[in-house]
Each structure stands twice: as structure tokens, then as C-alpha cells.
Amino acid sequence: MQQDIRGLALSTDNPEAARAFDHATEGYLKYRFDASLRLKAVLQADPEFGMGHVLKGAFMLLGYKRDLLPPAREAIAAAARCTARATPREQAHVAALGHWADGEMERALAGWDAIFAAHPHDLLAFRLHHFCAFWLGRADAMLEAVEAVAPRWEVGMPGLGSVLACRSFANEECGRYTVAEAAGRAAITLDPGDLWAAHAVAHVLEMQGRRGEGIAWIAALEPHWAGGNNLMHHLWWHRAMYHLERREHDQVLALYDTRFRDLGSPVTQAQPDLYIDVQNAASMLFRLSLHGIDGGARWVELADKAEARIGDCLSAFTLPHWMMALAATGRWDAAKRMLAAMRDFAASNAGTTAPLVRDYALPVCKAVAKHAQGDFAGAVAVMRPALGGMYRLGGSHAQQDVLEQLFLHSAMKAGLREDARMLLERVAGRHAVPPERRVGYAEAARAIAH
């Protein structure tokens, strides 16, 4: 039996497999493009290493793509077979992963929670919990987990930077910006290439309206990002968000074409329809459209991918973004098929995601379509009941913002001033910058004030 870099027992007798497991896990924690190659080295060193198969299954599920479910289940089955006599901690990893594959997210979160409660240095369990809680809109669970674990970590321990990065993001999403910024900057001091820490601080700067600082923050850290994965795209999207707030539309489009939606990039080509990249692209083009900036052919490649993913509802928050692409290109038959597939998914699937699709993603997607067709009152009517729980689709405050702008723009176009006022008050209660100083809200805020 070996140990990982943090002293946790690993049920393999192969020291090379244990070292490769540490390397692959770090690749996941630090958002390295070569993480999957690192994983291959684990299973080449020991094909019967259960935690290697756990990592393989997790990597598949992290893609939130229906086509990846069968290989994920195969990996989980292999992990179960290979951990039949492993440690209880490793067996608990397999069980949690199985719940995730089955869509039973509350059970998965509870499983990971139990692991790092007993083993606070199990960064894999902690990080998977952080990730999945985020995509369920559970900022409270993210914060509770990291504040419980953080005191058990000491300076110099391998992986401390990842804990600090998660502490930064969890606190930011809960509006605790001082703690968030300090933790994120501390993580960057340990590793200037820590993408999750850079991302967390970028969120703080976004929420506080520190746009010039945000641009400088990302520009200064970018030289450290060599070998990063798609999270680099999301950071460039954040930079574009700062420029959008400054009405620097040319800069936004340049970042779109050469950074966060560069179709020639090897990172993009490896996963051309990855959920986070689609969210970045569609949400930015939609925001620009509200300011009269036509995304043109940029919408077409997104719409092509949207059609290919009809019926794939694993990422509930991505669904309105797919619909934005279909609506922007006038693909109404495809839009109807997408809505029908969402209804079928919601009706025929158990687990956590189906009711989220039914109660929130479906009405928001309908609102996207009605907005594009000029039925602004209809968009407001169908979306209004979903507003209160829309956060459960996942995504950060900065990401959910595009859906709130959809509602606000529809309300203003329809002359529904009370709905517009309600939306403005909703965002004012969460965002440190008042609506009057935010580009997507200022015009409506001025109109409502008079």
C-alpha cells in the first residue's frame, strides 16, 4: 500500500502509480490541459488501481455531456471492482461517483462531505464537492465545506493553494468579498498560475465594479497560464466583461475571436462544445445584442453545436445558452425540438437535474425564444415564476446576470415597469455596484427612477 502526497493511504503497491495519481490529481486541481494524459500514466502503471479508475470516471462526468456517461459508468464499475478490498475512504469515493453518474447529487455531495470530514486532506473529494455544489447553485454548501476544512491545513502542505482558491470563490459567491480577495491573493502568492484563484479574485473585482483592476489582474497573470485548460477561456471572458462595462465593444469582440472563442485553439478543438465555453460565448453575444452589436456568423457555429446537443440536459444552466444560439439564427424548428426534449427529460428522469430543467431551465429557454421573436410580455410571463429559484441552475452571480438582463430587457420592451423595478431591486440587493452604474441596467434604472 502506498500513500498520496498528503499522506492518505492508496490501495496500490506500485509507487509509480501513486506518484502518477498525485500528478494527475494536481492536473485536475490546477486546470491543466494535459490532465487526461496524466491519468493515462496512472492506469498504465497499475491497471488495477481503483483510485485511478475513480479519477477517470470523475474526468468523464466533469464534462457534463450525455455521450460521456457510458464510459464514466464503465470507469465506476472498474473502480468498484478494484476497490473491493481497498480502504473505506476509497470505497466511499466510488459510491459518491456512482451517485453523481445516477444524477443523485444530494447523495453525491453527502458522500464527499463525509470523506473530507474524516479526511480533511482529501483534496479530490473536497474539490469535486466544491465543483458540483457550485453547479447546483449551492454557494452555502461550498462555504460551509471550505470553512470546515481550511483550519485543518497548515502552511507548506501540498495543495494548500487549492484550498485557498476554493475559499476565495466560496466567500465571493456568498458576498464576503474581503475574505474572498485575501484568500485568492494568498493562493496566487503560492502559485501565480493558479487559475481557480485568479478566477475567484476576478469575480470579486467584477462584483465590486473594479474594472480597470480586473483587466490589469488578468493581464498580469496571463503569462503564467501556459498549459492551462478551458478555464483560461473563462478568465478571458471575465476580462471581456470588464471591457463590456466600459463600453469597449471592439475589445470584447477581439477577445471573443482570439481568446475565449478562438476556434483554432488546440484547447477549443479538443472540446469544441464544452459547456463552460458555450456559456462564455453565447452569453457574451447575447449581452452585445442588447446593445445593438450583431454577433453575425459567430452565432452559427454555436447553433450548429446546439442542434447536435438537443436532448442532452445534464448541464441545466447551459440549456438557455444553447437556446440563445438557436434563437439568434432563427432555427425555430430546432428550438421546438429542444423544448420538447427538455420536457421529455424532465418527465422521464429521476435525480436532481430533472426538476431543475422543468422548473427553471425550461421557462428560461421559452423566454429566450419569445424575446427573440419580439413577444416581450410573453417572455416576462413565462420567466417570472422561475426567477426566485433560477440560482439553482448553477453558475455564478456574474454568469446568472445574463438571464436577469434577459428578463429586464423584456420587461422594459413590454412596458412592464413593475416587473422591471422588481428585477432592478433583486440585483441591487446582491451586487455591490448599483444598477445605475452597470451597463446592462443603467438605462432601465434611469427610466424607472423617473
C-alpha positions as CSV (number, residue, x, y, z in Angstrom):
1,M,0.0,0.0,0.0
2,Q,1.2,3.5,-0.9
3,Q,0.3,7.0,0.2
4,D,-0.5,10.1,-1.7
5,I,1.4,13.3,-1.3
6,R,-0.7,14.3,1.6
7,G,-0.3,11.0,3.5
8,L,-3.6,9.3,2.6
9,A,-3.5,5.6,2.0
10,L,-3.7,4.4,-1.6
11,S,-4.6,0.7,-2.4
12,T,-1.8,0.2,-4.8
13,D,1.6,-1.4,-4.2
14,N,3.1,0.5,-7.2
15,P,5.0,3.7,-6.1
16,E,5.0,4.9,-9.7
17,A,1.2,4.6,-9.8
18,A,0.9,6.6,-6.6
19,R,3.2,9.4,-8.0
20,A,1.2,9.5,-11.2
21,F,-2.0,9.7,-9.2
22,D,-0.7,12.8,-7.4
23,H,0.4,14.3,-10.7
24,A,-3.0,13.6,-12.3
25,T,-4.9,14.9,-9.3
26,E,-2.8,18.1,-9.4
27,G,-3.6,18.4,-13.1
28,Y,-7.3,18.5,-12.2
29,L,-6.9,20.9,-9.3
30,K,-4.8,23.3,-11.3
31,Y,-6.8,23.1,-14.6
32,R,-4.1,21.6,-16.7
33,F,-4.8,20.8,-20.3
34,D,-2.8,17.5,-20.1
35,A,-4.7,16.2,-17.1
36,S,-6.2,13.3,-19.2
37,L,-2.7,12.3,-20.3
38,R,-1.5,12.3,-16.7
39,L,-4.4,10.0,-15.9
40,K,-3.3,7.5,-18.6
41,A,0.0,7.2,-16.8
42,V,-1.7,6.2,-13.6
43,L,-3.5,3.3,-15.2
44,Q,-0.5,2.3,-17.2
45,A,1.5,2.0,-14.0
46,D,-1.2,0.0,-12.3
47,P,-4.4,-1.0,-14.3
48,E,-6.0,-2.4,-11.1
49,F,-5.6,0.8,-9.1
50,G,-9.1,1.7,-8.0
51,M,-8.5,5.4,-7.4
52,G,-7.1,5.7,-11.0
53,H,-10.5,4.5,-12.2
54,V,-12.2,6.9,-9.9
55,L,-10.3,9.7,-11.4
56,K,-11.2,8.5,-14.9
57,G,-14.8,8.4,-14.0
58,A,-14.7,11.9,-12.5
59,F,-13.0,13.3,-15.5
60,M,-15.8,12.0,-17.7
61,L,-18.5,13.4,-15.5
62,L,-16.9,16.7,-15.3
63,G,-17.7,17.3,-19.0
64,Y,-21.5,17.4,-18.3
65,K,-22.1,15.6,-21.6
66,R,-24.5,12.7,-22.2
67,D,-22.1,10.9,-24.5
68,L,-19.6,10.6,-21.7
69,L,-22.0,8.8,-19.3
70,P,-21.4,5.3,-20.6
71,P,-17.6,5.5,-20.3
72,A,-18.0,7.1,-16.9
73,R,-20.1,4.2,-15.8
74,E,-17.5,1.8,-17.1
75,A,-14.8,3.5,-15.1
76,I,-17.0,3.5,-12.0
77,A,-17.6,-0.3,-12.4
78,A,-13.9,-0.9,-12.8
79,A,-13.3,1.3,-9.7
80,A,-15.8,-0.7,-7.7
81,R,-14.1,-4.0,-8.7
82,C,-10.6,-2.7,-7.9
83,T,-11.6,-1.3,-4.5
84,A,-13.4,-4.3,-3.2
85,R,-10.7,-4.7,-0.6
86,A,-9.5,-1.1,-0.5
87,T,-9.8,1.4,2.3
88,P,-13.2,2.6,3.3
89,R,-12.2,6.1,2.1
90,E,-11.5,4.8,-1.4
91,Q,-14.7,2.8,-1.5
92,A,-16.6,6.0,-0.4
93,H,-15.2,7.7,-3.4
94,V,-16.6,5.1,-5.7
95,A,-20.0,5.3,-4.1
96,A,-20.1,9.1,-4.4
97,L,-19.1,8.9,-8.0
98,G,-21.9,6.4,-8.7
99,H,-24.4,8.8,-7.2
100,W,-23.1,11.5,-9.4
101,A,-23.5,9.3,-12.5
102,D,-27.0,8.4,-11.5
103,G,-27.9,12.1,-11.1
104,E,-28.4,11.8,-7.3
105,M,-26.5,14.9,-6.5
106,E,-27.5,15.3,-2.9
107,R,-26.2,11.8,-2.1
108,A,-23.0,12.6,-4.0
109,L,-22.4,15.8,-2.1
110,A,-23.1,14.0,1.2
111,G,-20.7,11.2,0.2
112,W,-17.8,13.7,-0.5
113,D,-18.7,15.7,2.6
114,A,-18.3,12.6,4.8
115,I,-15.0,11.8,3.2
116,F,-13.3,15.1,3.8
117,A,-15.0,15.4,7.3
118,A,-13.0,12.3,8.2
119,H,-10.0,13.0,5.9
120,P,-9.7,16.8,5.6
121,H,-6.7,16.5,3.3
122,D,-8.6,14.5,0.7
123,L,-8.5,17.3,-1.9
124,L,-10.2,15.2,-4.6
125,A,-13.3,14.7,-2.5
126,F,-13.3,18.3,-1.4
127,R,-12.8,19.7,-4.9
128,L,-15.5,17.5,-6.5
129,H,-17.9,18.7,-3.8
130,H,-17.0,22.3,-4.5
131,F,-17.5,21.9,-8.2
132,C,-20.8,20.1,-8.0
133,A,-22.2,22.3,-5.3
134,F,-21.4,25.3,-7.5
135,W,-23.3,23.9,-10.5
136,L,-26.3,23.3,-8.2
137,G,-26.3,26.9,-7.0
138,R,-25.2,25.8,-3.6
139,A,-22.9,28.6,-2.5
140,D,-23.9,27.9,1.1
141,A,-22.6,24.3,0.8
142,M,-19.4,25.5,-0.8
143,L,-18.8,27.9,2.0
144,E,-19.6,25.5,4.8
145,A,-17.3,22.9,3.4
146,V,-14.3,25.1,2.9
147,E,-14.6,26.9,6.2
148,A,-14.7,23.5,7.9
149,V,-11.7,22.2,6.1
150,A,-9.4,25.2,6.0
151,P,-8.4,25.2,9.6
152,R,-7.1,21.7,9.2
153,W,-4.5,22.9,6.7
154,E,-1.1,24.2,7.6
155,V,1.4,26.4,5.7
156,G,3.6,24.4,3.5
157,M,1.2,21.5,3.0
158,P,0.9,20.4,-0.7
159,G,-2.4,21.6,-2.1
160,L,-2.9,24.5,0.3
161,G,-3.2,26.9,-2.6
162,S,-6.2,24.9,-4.0
163,V,-8.0,25.2,-0.6
164,L,-7.3,28.9,-0.5
165,A,-8.6,29.3,-4.1
166,C,-11.8,27.5,-3.2
167,R,-12.1,29.5,0.0
168,S,-11.8,32.6,-2.2
169,F,-14.6,31.6,-4.6
170,A,-17.0,30.3,-2.0
171,N,-16.7,33.5,0.0
172,E,-17.1,35.6,-3.1
173,E,-20.3,33.9,-4.1
174,C,-21.6,34.5,-0.6
175,G,-20.8,38.2,-0.8
176,R,-17.9,38.1,1.6
177,Y,-15.5,40.0,-0.6
178,T,-12.8,40.9,1.9
179,V,-12.2,37.3,2.9
180,A,-12.5,36.2,-0.7
181,E,-9.9,38.6,-2.1
182,A,-7.4,37.9,0.7
183,A,-7.7,34.1,0.2
184,G,-7.4,34.4,-3.6
185,R,-4.4,36.6,-3.5
186,A,-2.7,34.3,-0.9
187,A,-3.2,31.4,-3.3
188,I,-1.7,33.4,-6.2
189,T,1.3,34.2,-4.0
190,L,1.9,30.5,-3.6
191,D,1.3,29.9,-7.4
192,P,0.8,32.7,-9.9
193,G,-0.5,30.1,-12.3
194,D,-3.4,29.0,-10.1
195,L,-6.3,29.5,-12.5
196,W,-9.1,29.0,-9.9
197,A,-7.6,31.5,-7.6
198,A,-7.2,34.0,-10.4
199,H,-10.8,33.4,-11.3
200,A,-12.0,33.9,-7.8
201,V,-10.4,37.3,-7.5
202,A,-11.6,38.2,-10.9
203,H,-15.2,37.6,-9.6
204,V,-14.5,39.9,-6.6
205,L,-13.3,42.7,-8.9
206,E,-16.3,42.2,-11.2
207,M,-18.8,42.3,-8.3
208,Q,-17.2,45.4,-6.9
209,G,-17.0,47.2,-10.2
210,R,-13.2,47.4,-10.2
211,R,-13.0,47.1,-13.9
212,G,-9.6,48.6,-14.6
213,E,-8.1,46.5,-11.8
214,G,-9.7,43.4,-13.2
215,I,-8.2,44.0,-16.7
216,A,-4.8,44.6,-15.1
217,W,-5.2,41.5,-12.8
218,I,-5.8,39.1,-15.7
219,A,-3.2,40.7,-18.0
220,A,-0.5,40.4,-15.3
221,L,-1.3,36.7,-14.6
222,E,-1.7,35.6,-18.2
223,P,2.0,34.8,-18.7
224,H,1.7,32.1,-16.0
225,W,-1.1,30.2,-17.8
226,A,0.9,28.1,-20.2
227,G,-0.6,24.6,-20.2
228,G,-3.9,25.6,-18.9
229,N,-7.2,24.3,-20.0
230,N,-10.6,25.9,-20.8
231,L,-10.6,27.9,-17.5
232,M,-8.2,30.3,-19.3
233,H,-11.1,31.0,-21.7
234,H,-13.4,31.8,-18.8
235,L,-10.8,34.2,-17.4
236,W,-10.6,36.0,-20.8
237,W,-14.4,36.1,-20.7
238,H,-14.1,37.9,-17.4
239,R,-11.7,40.4,-19.0
240,A,-14.3,40.9,-21.8
241,M,-16.9,41.5,-19.2
242,Y,-14.8,44.4,-17.7
243,H,-14.5,45.9,-21.2
244,L,-18.2,45.5,-21.8
245,E,-18.9,47.5,-18.7
246,R,-16.6,50.2,-20.2
247,R,-18.5,50.0,-23.5
248,E,-15.3,48.9,-25.3
249,H,-17.1,46.7,-27.7
250,D,-14.2,46.3,-30.1
251,Q,-12.1,44.9,-27.3
252,V,-14.9,42.5,-26.3
253,L,-15.1,41.1,-29.9
254,A,-11.4,40.8,-30.2
255,L,-11.2,38.8,-27.0
256,Y,-14.1,36.6,-28.3
257,D,-12.3,35.8,-31.6
258,T,-8.8,35.5,-30.3
259,R,-9.1,34.3,-26.7
260,F,-12.3,32.8,-25.3
261,R,-13.8,31.5,-28.5
262,D,-10.8,31.0,-30.7
263,L,-11.9,28.1,-32.8
264,G,-8.3,27.4,-33.9
265,S,-7.0,26.9,-30.4
266,P,-6.0,23.4,-29.5
267,V,-7.9,23.8,-26.2
268,T,-11.1,24.7,-28.1
269,Q,-10.6,22.0,-30.7
270,A,-10.2,19.3,-28.0
271,Q,-13.7,20.0,-26.6
272,P,-15.5,22.3,-29.1
273,D,-18.8,22.1,-27.3
274,L,-17.7,22.2,-23.7
275,Y,-20.4,23.7,-21.5
276,I,-18.4,26.5,-20.0
277,D,-17.1,27.6,-23.4
278,V,-20.6,27.7,-24.8
279,Q,-21.8,29.7,-21.8
280,N,-19.0,32.2,-22.3
281,A,-19.7,32.6,-26.0
282,A,-23.5,32.7,-26.1
283,S,-23.9,34.9,-23.0
284,M,-21.4,37.5,-24.4
285,L,-23.0,37.6,-27.8
286,F,-26.4,37.9,-26.2
287,R,-25.3,40.8,-24.0
288,L,-23.8,42.5,-27.0
289,S,-27.0,42.1,-28.9
290,L,-28.8,44.1,-26.2
291,H,-26.5,47.0,-27.1
292,G,-27.1,46.7,-30.8
293,I,-23.9,44.7,-31.6
294,D,-24.6,41.9,-34.1
295,G,-22.6,38.7,-33.4
296,G,-23.1,37.7,-37.0
297,A,-21.7,34.4,-38.1
298,R,-20.3,33.8,-34.6
299,W,-23.8,32.6,-33.7
300,V,-23.8,30.0,-36.5
301,E,-21.2,27.6,-35.1
302,L,-22.8,27.8,-31.7
303,A,-26.2,27.0,-33.2
304,D,-24.8,24.0,-35.1
305,K,-23.5,22.6,-31.9
306,A,-26.7,23.4,-30.1
307,E,-28.7,21.3,-32.6
308,A,-26.3,18.4,-32.1
309,R,-26.8,18.5,-28.3
310,I,-30.6,18.6,-28.3
311,G,-31.8,16.2,-25.6
312,D,-28.6,16.5,-23.6
313,C,-29.8,18.1,-20.4
314,L,-27.0,17.2,-18.0
315,S,-25.9,20.8,-17.7
316,A,-29.1,22.7,-16.9
317,F,-27.5,26.1,-16.9
318,T,-26.1,25.6,-20.4
319,L,-29.6,25.0,-21.9
320,P,-30.6,28.7,-22.1
321,H,-27.3,29.4,-23.8
322,W,-28.0,26.7,-26.4
323,M,-31.4,28.3,-26.9
324,M,-29.8,31.7,-27.4
325,A,-27.8,30.4,-30.3
326,L,-30.9,28.7,-31.9
327,A,-33.0,31.8,-31.5
328,A,-30.3,34.2,-32.8
329,T,-30.1,32.2,-36.0
330,G,-33.8,31.7,-36.4
331,R,-33.7,27.9,-36.1
332,W,-37.3,27.7,-34.7
333,D,-37.8,24.0,-35.6
334,A,-34.7,23.1,-33.7
335,A,-35.8,25.3,-30.9
336,K,-39.2,23.5,-30.7
337,R,-37.3,20.1,-30.7
338,M,-35.1,21.3,-27.9
339,L,-38.0,22.4,-25.8
340,A,-39.8,19.1,-26.4
341,A,-36.6,17.2,-25.5
342,M,-36.3,19.2,-22.3
343,R,-39.9,18.3,-21.4
344,D,-39.2,14.6,-22.0
345,F,-36.1,14.7,-19.9
346,A,-37.9,16.4,-17.1
347,A,-40.8,13.9,-17.2
348,S,-38.8,10.7,-17.6
349,N,-35.7,11.2,-15.5
350,A,-35.2,10.8,-11.8
351,G,-32.5,12.5,-9.8
352,T,-31.6,16.1,-9.1
353,T,-31.4,17.7,-12.5
354,A,-34.8,16.8,-14.0
355,P,-36.9,19.1,-11.7
356,L,-34.3,21.9,-12.3
357,V,-34.8,21.6,-16.0
358,R,-38.6,21.5,-15.6
359,D,-38.9,24.4,-13.2
360,Y,-36.2,26.8,-14.3
361,A,-34.3,25.9,-17.5
362,L,-37.5,25.2,-19.5
363,P,-39.2,28.5,-18.7
364,V,-36.0,30.5,-19.2
365,C,-35.5,28.8,-22.6
366,K,-39.0,29.7,-23.6
367,A,-38.3,33.3,-22.5
368,V,-35.2,33.3,-24.7
369,A,-37.3,32.2,-27.7
370,K,-40.1,34.7,-27.0
371,H,-37.7,37.5,-26.6
372,A,-36.1,36.8,-29.9
373,Q,-39.5,36.7,-31.6
374,G,-40.5,40.0,-30.1
375,D,-43.0,38.6,-27.6
376,F,-41.6,40.5,-24.7
377,A,-44.6,40.3,-22.5
378,G,-44.7,36.6,-23.1
379,A,-41.1,36.3,-22.2
380,V,-41.7,38.1,-18.9
381,A,-44.8,36.0,-18.1
382,V,-43.1,32.6,-18.7
383,M,-39.9,33.6,-16.9
384,R,-41.4,35.4,-13.9
385,P,-42.2,32.2,-11.8
386,A,-38.7,30.9,-12.3
387,L,-36.8,34.0,-11.1
388,G,-36.8,33.1,-7.4
389,G,-35.2,29.7,-7.9
390,M,-33.2,30.4,-11.0
391,Y,-30.0,30.3,-9.0
392,R,-30.5,26.5,-8.7
393,L,-29.4,26.2,-12.3
394,G,-25.9,26.9,-11.1
395,G,-23.5,29.5,-12.4
396,S,-22.0,32.4,-10.6
397,H,-23.7,35.8,-10.0
398,A,-21.7,37.1,-12.9
399,Q,-23.0,34.3,-15.1
400,Q,-26.6,34.4,-14.0
401,D,-26.6,38.1,-14.8
402,V,-27.3,37.4,-18.5
403,L,-30.6,35.7,-17.6
404,E,-31.5,38.7,-15.4
405,Q,-30.7,41.0,-18.2
406,L,-33.0,38.9,-20.5
407,F,-35.9,39.5,-18.0
408,L,-35.2,43.2,-17.5
409,H,-34.9,43.9,-21.3
410,S,-38.1,42.0,-21.9
411,A,-39.9,43.9,-19.2
412,M,-38.8,47.3,-20.4
413,K,-39.7,46.4,-24.0
414,A,-43.1,45.3,-22.9
415,G,-43.7,48.4,-20.7
416,L,-44.0,46.3,-17.6
417,R,-42.4,48.8,-15.2
418,E,-43.2,46.9,-12.0
419,D,-41.5,43.8,-13.3
420,A,-38.5,45.9,-14.3
421,R,-38.5,47.5,-10.9
422,M,-38.6,44.1,-9.2
423,L,-35.6,42.9,-11.2
424,L,-33.6,46.0,-10.5
425,E,-34.3,45.7,-6.8
426,R,-33.3,42.0,-7.0
427,V,-29.9,42.7,-8.5
428,A,-29.3,45.7,-6.3
429,G,-29.6,43.6,-3.3
430,R,-26.8,41.2,-4.4
431,H,-24.4,43.4,-6.4
432,A,-22.1,45.9,-4.7
433,V,-22.4,48.2,-7.7
434,P,-25.8,49.9,-8.1
435,P,-27.8,49.3,-11.3
436,E,-27.2,52.9,-12.3
437,R,-23.5,52.1,-12.8
438,R,-23.9,48.8,-14.6
439,V,-24.1,48.9,-18.4
440,G,-26.8,46.3,-18.7
441,Y,-29.1,48.0,-16.1
442,A,-28.3,51.7,-16.2
443,E,-30.8,52.7,-18.9
444,A,-33.7,50.9,-17.2
445,A,-32.7,52.2,-13.8
446,R,-32.9,55.8,-15.0
447,A,-36.2,55.2,-16.7
448,I,-37.8,53.6,-13.7
449,A,-36.5,56.4,-11.4
450,H,-38.5,59.0,-13.4
